[in-house]
Amino acid sequence: MTFKRNIRGLSAAGLLAVPIMLSGCGPFGGKESEAIDPPPAQVESQMINAATGKTAQGQTGLQTTVYLSDQKGMLAPVTLGIPKEEGKDPIAGALEVMVDGGAYAGYVPVGFRGVFPAGTVVKNVTVDKENKQAVVEFNQSFSEYKPQDERKILEALTWTLTGHEGIEKVQVWMEGAKLNEMPVNHTPLDRPLSRAMGINLQKADDTQYSQSSPVTVYFSGLSPAGIQYYVPVTRLVASGQDSVKAALHELIRGPQYGDGLEQVMTSETAVASVEKNKDGSLTVSLTDSMFEQGEEVPAEMLQAVVLTVTENAGDAKVKIRMNDLTEVKGTDSRNYSEPVGRPEFINEIPI
């Protein structure tokens, strides 16, 4: 199952432990045209790929999901297709997509970029299956980044690698040596990285680090081409709450002003209950006076709920109830009253 663009305008329908140890002139003018700057390398490569029939939807070979920076600086998972190369590790190939201006820049959608410094080379990737840990080694160019990008690099690396089956932890090496801290801002790397560090971390003004826990929710972004995509945001909430309920409340609360994200829930949405079923799935009961029996619910809203719940509940399948309706059908024609699992691929964005 793949989550893609569905609708917009919902309102129109009515750490390594958080946070990182707290550390467009025509040809008919009468004059000779002036010189025009060539398009950036990424755009030029994308134009070539389009002309040759290559797209970001896997037609070129290997389909992979990587975390890239959008035009607002938020990290988002992007699923794209890259060429298959004989004998090349697909995980290493995925990481190479994340090099800014790298060999795969032409496969990255407009509005996104890799967060690894230009010139970064993935020298080796090994996976310890027993300990579910990946060890990735980079060249010296990996250290040539701005201080403010350090955490973003670690988040993108960790969330990309842990998106692969059998990987839960990440260790970073550079030029043959294990890194005990990052080379610029000196973020400690004495313990393996995991998703516990969060992503696009946000802390409420009234939340204290020592009395908080992380939950990750999925809001909506819009690419320059008008393609909708989902963005994970980790929020720090007061400790002691049920993580799924707390995450849903943050989803309803909506994105922070100025981060470029959009609300996926209506102002009328509320969480009635979250119940665990015998089959291990979760039933999320919502109330919203904007929706009535037989009316389709925006798929963008329902998909955000599925992504949010599965992120905080170990990939459990999700059933959604709305106002006690017998069936909750999305605008994507899917019945969300039946168990829905986390999609294999998220955000397939054409180049």
Secondary structure, 3 states (H helix, E strand, C coil): CEECCCCCCHHHHCCCCCCCCCCCCCCCCCCCCCCCCCCCHHHHHHHHHHHCCCCCCCCCEEEEEEEEECCCCCEEEEEEEEECCCCCCHHHHHHHHCECCCCCHHHCCCCCECCECCCCCEEEEEEECCCCEEEEEECHHHHCCCHHHHHHHHHHHHHHHCCCCCCCEEEEEECCEECCECCCCCCECCCCECHHHCCCCEECCCCCHHHEEEEEEEEEEECCCCCEEEEEEEEEEECCCCHHHHHHHHHHHCCCCCCCCECCCCCCCEEEEEEECCCCCEEEEEECCCCCCCCCECHHHHHHHHHHHHHHCCCCCEEEEECCCCCCEECCCCECCCCECCCCEECECCC
